[in-house]
Amino acid sequence: MVAIVAYPLFETFRLSFTNTSMSPNFEYVGLDNYEKLMSRRFPEVIARTFYWMSLSVALKMLIGTLGGRSPERDGSRTHAVPHPGHAALGDPNRHRRLHLGLDV
């Protein structure tokens, strides 16, 4: 478990001090990457990321909620197979009698 979590974390941190892209050849550049990161529009990018994340999550929740409620638009639920105690079978207590072996 430690290898699965710790190795990628360590390797990402180590590579952040290099000028590598997708090639295996790289040079250590020290803190240059972090200086570039902070000198650019870093706060703007972070704000835009959180804005998009908030909208994305809210939209997914709205679509999921509407999709989950769509079968009960008229207030009734539809089930492919009714529960044994469902009132549609005529007797809401039938499942209790079946469980006790009183109704066969």
Backbone as a chain_set.jsonl record, in Angstrom:
{"seq": "MVAIVAYPLFETFRLSFTNTSMSPNFEYVGLDNYEKLMSRRFPEVIARTFYWMSLSVALKMLIGTLGGRSPERDGSRTHAVPHPGHAALGDPNRHRRLHLGLDV", "coords": {"N": [[0.83, -1.195, 0.0], [1.937, 1.221, 0.775], [3.848, 1.55, -1.21], [2.253, 1.932, -3.439], [1.047, 4.377, -2.943], [3.059, 6.101, -1.875], [5.346, 6.034, -3.628], [4.49, 7.187, -6.245], [3.853, 9.762, -5.294], [6.295, 10.714, -4.229], [7.865, 10.581, -6.596], [6.561, 12.414, -8.288], [6.991, 14.781, -6.847], [9.819, 14.866, -6.958], [10.217, 15.068, -9.753], [9.172, 17.572, -10.152], [11.185, 19.351, -9.82], [12.615, 19.354, -12.12], [13.224, 19.811, -15.705], [11.667, 18.201, -17.267], [9.589, 16.731, -19.804], [7.683, 14.701, -21.664], [9.769, 13.105, -22.29], [12.551, 10.911, -21.521], [14.888, 12.235, -20.944], [16.223, 14.731, -18.912], [16.91, 17.708, -16.982], [17.954, 18.892, -13.808], [16.428, 21.707, -12.465], [16.094, 23.07, -10.192], [14.401, 25.404, -8.179], [13.191, 26.796, -10.215], [10.863, 26.079, -11.681], [8.862, 26.459, -9.764], [9.122, 29.184, -9.266], [8.336, 30.227, -11.763], [5.717, 29.349, -11.761], [4.54, 30.826, -9.655], [4.953, 33.4, -10.532], [3.34, 33.81, -12.694], [-0.098, 33.982, -13.732], [-1.197, 32.734, -11.436], [-3.068, 32.939, -9.141], [-5.404, 33.675, -10.537], [-5.843, 31.463, -12.178], [-6.278, 29.448, -10.282], [-8.632, 30.437, -9.074], [-10.389, 30.303, -11.266], [-10.411, 27.555, -11.666], [-11.635, 26.598, -9.282], [-14.118, 27.855, -9.578], [-15.12, 26.598, -11.918], [-15.158, 23.964, -10.965], [-17.088, 24.146, -8.915], [-19.398, 24.871, -10.371], [-19.592, 22.624, -12.026], [-19.995, 20.465, -10.22], [-22.412, 21.284, -9.024], [-24.134, 21.285, -11.255], [-24.066, 18.564, -11.987], [-25.231, 17.451, -9.696], [-27.801, 18.581, -9.844], [-28.778, 17.521, -12.303], [-28.656, 14.781, -11.675], [-30.461, 14.67, -9.511], [-32.868, 15.51, -10.729], [-33.099, 13.477, -12.615], [-33.378, 11.264, -10.942], [-35.809, 11.767, -9.749], [-37.638, 11.725, -11.778], [-39.337, 9.391, -12.354], [-41.431, 9.704, -10.547], [-43.208, 11.829, -11.153], [-45.959, 12.319, -11.074], [-46.433, 11.863, -8.458], [-46.72, 9.241, -7.719], [-45.012, 6.16, -7.345], [-43.384, 3.936, -9.557], [-42.806, 0.515, -9.832], [-41.005, -2.241, -11.066], [-41.348, -4.806, -10.02], [-43.63, -5.262, -7.562], [-43.296, -4.674, -4.038], [-43.766, -7.247, -1.569], [-45.479, -6.364, 0.487], [-46.788, -4.267, -0.591], [-49.37, -1.947, -1.206], [-50.666, -2.272, -3.615], [-51.087, -4.941, -3.997], [-53.292, -5.46, -2.578], [-53.403, -6.156, 0.137], [-51.714, -4.74, 2.652], [-50.497, -5.994, 4.816], [-49.9, -8.548, 4.144], [-47.312, -9.561, 3.651], [-46.324, -9.867, 6.227], [-47.895, -11.919, 7.281], [-47.159, -13.935, 5.504], [-44.493, -14.198, 6.177], [-44.711, -15.219, 8.757], [-45.847, -17.598, 8.185], [-48.566, -17.853, 8.078], [-50.203, -17.398, 5.924], [-50.624, -18.884, 2.952]], "CA": [[0.0, 0.0, 0.0], [2.834, 2.373, 0.834], [4.473, 1.695, -2.531], [1.251, 2.435, -4.381], [0.782, 5.781, -2.636], [4.267, 6.89, -1.605], [6.24, 6.166, -4.78], [4.059, 8.237, -7.179], [3.927, 11.059, -4.641], [7.708, 11.088, -4.2], [8.338, 10.78, -7.966], [5.982, 13.68, -8.751], [7.722, 15.845, -6.169], [11.171, 14.885, -7.509], [10.169, 15.578, -11.128], [8.806, 18.993, -10.175], [12.428, 20.123, -9.813], [13.319, 19.113, -13.389], [12.601, 20.408, -16.886], [11.198, 17.078, -18.071], [8.237, 16.69, -20.359], [7.394, 13.276, -21.815], [11.004, 12.396, -22.662], [13.31, 10.459, -20.348], [16.036, 13.127, -20.719], [15.844, 15.933, -18.178], [17.919, 18.355, -16.145], [17.423, 19.503, -12.588], [16.399, 23.164, -12.588], [15.896, 23.643, -8.864], [13.105, 26.029, -7.885], [12.749, 27.595, -11.363], [9.459, 25.768, -12.006], [7.993, 27.08, -8.761], [9.17, 30.633, -9.499], [7.482, 30.491, -12.927], [4.336, 29.111, -11.356], [4.06, 31.922, -8.824], [5.041, 34.694, -11.21], [2.29, 33.902, -13.713], [-1.438, 34.303, -13.237], [-1.561, 31.598, -10.592], [-4.339, 33.132, -8.418], [-6.514, 33.678, -11.493], [-6.064, 30.088, -12.617], [-6.88, 28.732, -9.15], [-10.014, 30.916, -8.945], [-11.157, 29.748, -12.384], [-10.547, 26.121, -11.412], [-12.659, 26.404, -8.261], [-15.386, 28.278, -10.172], [-15.563, 25.521, -12.802], [-15.446, 22.805, -10.128], [-18.361, 24.396, -8.236], [-20.474, 24.763, -11.358], [-19.664, 21.243, -12.495], [-20.615, 19.646, -9.177], [-23.81, 21.702, -8.881], [-24.876, 20.823, -12.43], [-24.199, 17.11, -11.876], [-26.215, 17.167, -8.649], [-29.114, 18.947, -10.359], [-29.181, 16.533, -13.298], [-28.904, 13.528, -10.966], [-31.692, 14.791, -8.728], [-34.001, 15.513, -11.665], [-33.203, 12.135, -13.181], [-33.868, 10.349, -9.919], [-37.197, 12.074, -9.415], [-38.5, 11.684, -12.955], [-40.419, 8.4, -12.342], [-42.534, 10.053, -9.654], [-43.727, 13.167, -11.475], [-47.342, 12.466, -10.641], [-46.5, 11.572, -7.034], [-46.73, 7.803, -7.466], [-43.803, 5.476, -7.791], [-43.625, 2.73, -10.336], [-41.818, -0.513, -9.601], [-41.154, -3.371, -11.976], [-41.908, -5.876, -9.21], [-44.056, -4.64, -6.311], [-42.896, -5.265, -2.755], [-44.86, -8.107, -1.099], [-46.412, -5.657, 1.344], [-47.258, -3.077, -1.293], [-50.831, -1.832, -1.21], [-51.191, -2.676, -4.921], [-51.491, -6.344, -3.914], [-54.57, -5.513, -1.892], [-53.269, -6.3, 1.576], [-50.379, -4.29, 3.039], [-49.93, -6.835, 5.873], [-49.754, -9.911, 3.636], [-45.931, -10.012, 3.817], [-46.134, -10.29, 7.616], [-48.502, -13.24, 7.426], [-46.323, -14.876, 4.756], [-43.279, -14.401, 6.964], [-45.063, -16.046, 9.895], [-46.385, -18.858, 7.695], [-50.007, -17.895, 8.292], [-50.932, -17.236, 4.658], [-49.893, -19.612, 1.902]], "C": [[0.877, 1.263, 0.0], [3.468, 2.617, -0.527], [3.505, 2.294, -3.535], [1.01, 3.923, -4.171], [2.066, 6.604, -2.568], [5.145, 7.083, -2.836], [5.754, 7.222, -5.783], [4.137, 9.644, -6.578], [5.364, 11.564, -4.621], [8.219, 11.409, -5.606], [7.793, 12.087, -8.55], [6.724, 14.857, -8.131], [9.132, 15.986, -6.743], [11.179, 15.479, -8.919], [9.782, 17.047, -11.2], [10.036, 19.9, -10.154], [13.245, 19.927, -11.092], [12.609, 19.842, -14.523], [12.044, 19.329, -17.81], [9.819, 17.337, -18.661], [7.914, 15.2, -20.48], [8.634, 12.472, -22.191], [11.761, 11.96, -21.411], [14.524, 11.333, -20.04], [15.571, 14.388, -20.007], [17.032, 16.46, -17.404], [17.233, 18.894, -14.909], [17.541, 21.017, -12.713], [16.137, 23.834, -11.245], [14.489, 24.199, -8.691], [12.57, 26.862, -9.047], [11.284, 27.34, -11.717], [8.503, 26.444, -11.039], [7.999, 28.605, -8.891], [8.286, 31.013, -10.687], [6.012, 30.356, -12.556], [3.771, 30.3, -10.578], [4.106, 33.268, -9.536], [3.95, 34.869, -12.264], [0.958, 34.232, -13.053], [-1.981, 33.186, -12.353], [-2.87, 31.816, -9.825], [-5.553, 33.12, -9.35], [-6.859, 32.254, -11.946], [-6.726, 29.269, -11.509], [-8.34, 29.15, -8.976], [-10.89, 30.338, -10.044], [-11.394, 28.252, -12.191], [-11.638, 25.854, -10.379], [-14.038, 26.826, -8.756], [-15.947, 27.155, -11.041], [-15.937, 24.281, -11.98], [-16.804, 22.97, -9.442], [-19.531, 24.264, -9.195], [-20.669, 23.329, -11.814], [-20.373, 20.355, -11.481], [-22.091, 20.007, -9.026], [-24.656, 21.197, -10.049], [-25.074, 19.309, -12.379], [-25.226, 16.734, -10.816], [-27.63, 17.471, -9.129], [-29.622, 17.914, -11.356], [-29.484, 15.197, -12.631], [-30.191, 13.553, -10.166], [-32.923, 14.766, -9.634], [-34.196, 14.135, -12.291], [-33.745, 11.125, -12.197], [-35.32, 10.57, -9.567], [-38.14, 11.912, -10.595], [-39.568, 10.603, -12.918], [-41.609, 8.783, -11.473], [-43.06, 11.46, -9.912], [-45.146, 13.371, -10.971], [-47.518, 12.108, -9.166], [-46.525, 10.095, -6.721], [-45.447, 7.2, -7.998], [-44.194, 4.248, -8.59], [-42.476, 1.77, -10.088], [-42.061, -1.64, -10.589], [-41.794, -4.545, -11.242], [-42.327, -5.259, -7.883], [-43.554, -5.41, -5.093], [-44.052, -6.115, -2.246], [-45.873, -7.39, -0.211], [-47.007, -4.432, 0.691], [-48.776, -3.088, -1.372], [-51.436, -2.255, -2.541], [-51.609, -4.14, -4.915], [-52.781, -6.505, -3.126], [-54.452, -5.56, -0.385], [-51.865, -5.898, 2.006], [-49.719, -5.156, 4.115], [-49.691, -8.264, 5.415], [-48.325, -10.426, 3.849], [-45.647, -10.453, 5.246], [-46.705, -11.689, 7.832], [-47.695, -14.293, 6.675], [-45.077, -15.219, 5.55], [-43.544, -15.345, 8.146], [-45.622, -17.404, 9.48], [-47.883, -18.988, 7.882], [-50.807, -17.847, 6.99], [-50.097, -17.891, 3.557], [-50.54, -19.404, 0.559]], "O": [[0.583, 2.239, -0.691], [3.611, 3.764, -0.951], [3.906, 3.082, -4.392], [0.79, 4.653, -5.138], [2.14, 7.689, -3.145], [5.64, 8.185, -3.068], [6.542, 8.093, -6.15], [4.452, 10.604, -7.28], [5.619, 12.719, -4.961], [8.927, 12.398, -5.794], [8.522, 12.793, -9.247], [7.048, 15.822, -8.823], [9.59, 17.102, -6.989], [12.041, 16.295, -9.246], [10.04, 17.702, -12.21], [9.931, 21.092, -10.442], [14.421, 20.289, -11.145], [11.537, 20.415, -14.333], [11.963, 19.537, -19.021], [9.001, 18.06, -18.093], [7.88, 14.505, -19.464], [8.54, 11.261, -22.39], [11.622, 12.58, -20.356], [15.13, 11.186, -18.979], [14.626, 15.042, -20.451], [18.024, 15.761, -17.195], [16.073, 19.304, -14.955], [18.608, 21.546, -13.026], [15.975, 25.053, -11.184], [13.505, 23.535, -9.02], [11.581, 27.574, -8.877], [10.546, 28.278, -12.017], [7.454, 26.946, -11.444], [6.977, 29.246, -8.647], [7.566, 32.01, -10.628], [5.174, 31.148, -12.985], [2.643, 30.726, -10.826], [3.367, 34.183, -9.173], [3.676, 35.996, -12.677], [0.926, 34.716, -11.921], [-3.121, 32.753, -12.527], [-3.727, 30.933, -9.859], [-6.612, 32.61, -8.984], [-8.031, 31.9, -12.076], [-7.636, 28.484, -11.776], [-9.2, 28.297, -8.753], [-12.019, 29.924, -9.78], [-12.466, 27.745, -12.521], [-12.477, 24.976, -10.579], [-15.035, 26.206, -8.385], [-17.118, 26.799, -10.915], [-16.934, 23.622, -12.277], [-17.587, 22.022, -9.396], [-20.534, 23.625, -8.878], [-21.802, 22.874, -11.969], [-21.255, 19.577, -11.845], [-22.933, 19.116, -8.91], [-25.777, 20.731, -9.845], [-26.159, 18.825, -12.701], [-26.007, 15.802, -11.012], [-28.556, 16.708, -8.854], [-30.77, 17.477, -11.267], [-30.467, 14.544, -12.981], [-30.931, 12.569, -10.143], [-33.903, 14.082, -9.339], [-35.326, 13.683, -12.473], [-34.494, 10.225, -12.577], [-35.996, 9.64, -9.128], [-39.356, 11.961, -10.407], [-40.663, 10.86, -13.418], [-42.696, 8.233, -11.65], [-43.327, 12.201, -8.966], [-45.5, 14.452, -10.5], [-48.646, 12.057, -8.677], [-46.367, 9.717, -5.56], [-44.876, 7.675, -8.98], [-45.211, 3.608, -8.322], [-41.31, 2.162, -10.127], [-43.208, -1.954, -10.908], [-42.683, -5.204, -11.78], [-41.473, -4.776, -7.14], [-43.409, -6.632, -5.124], [-45.21, -5.757, -2.461], [-47.035, -7.794, -0.173], [-47.667, -3.635, 1.358], [-49.386, -4.136, -1.583], [-52.624, -2.572, -2.589], [-52.413, -4.546, -5.754], [-53.303, -7.616, -3.03], [-55.327, -5.046, 0.312], [-50.914, -6.637, 1.754], [-48.508, -5.067, 4.313], [-49.315, -9.112, 6.225], [-48.137, -11.593, 4.191], [-44.81, -11.33, 5.459], [-46.085, -12.534, 8.479], [-47.556, -15.42, 7.149], [-44.652, -16.373, 5.596], [-42.696, -16.169, 8.49], [-45.845, -18.268, 10.328], [-48.422, -20.094, 7.851], [-51.979, -18.224, 6.974], [-48.975, -17.463, 3.285], [-50.066, -19.938, -0.444]]}, "num_chains": 1, "name": "protein.A"}
